[in-house]
């Protein structure tokens, strides 16, 4: 019996170490600051198709990848960005949240003003920025955010007017995502409007 328990513990520990090693390796972006950002053409919750190349030479772009609509961290991140949109829009920047969710799901999420998370209800403003949908997951793969579970990793990419990656935030904190984005825009010296 001790042998069986010992083997079970060894198997669990090996699986845990493998999972931790994968998670740590997944934390390293494949794209680097200075790389050209992969172009994309994605449907937005505003009814438009957004192409990164359309903004080149005109404005900086921020793409905040999120794992899944109507989940806790994503709802809190969306709430933060929606409540601070007027502060973010002071900069010459176009910003999006993006996921691999279907467009219909992101539209519902963007319009939701109340999200039930277990026993807790989170009140939020309707998103005043487009959410992009990448159901084919091709753009998520190009940005290196697609994880083993098939969701996007919560990373934010700051892309300059020339289309190059200016910064990558791999430690996004949903409750302060807007404040952190504003601080990064200041740090990158993004022009104000």
PyMOL commands that set and color helices and strands:
alter all, ss='L'
color gray80, all
select helices_A, chain A and resi 2-26+52-55+72-83+85-88+103-111+138-142+174-187
alter helices_A, ss='H'
color red, helices_A
select strands_A, chain A and resi 41-44+49-51+60-65+93-99+114-117+120-123+131-133+156-159+165-169
alter strands_A, ss='S'
color yellow, strands_A
deselect
rebuild
show_as cartoon
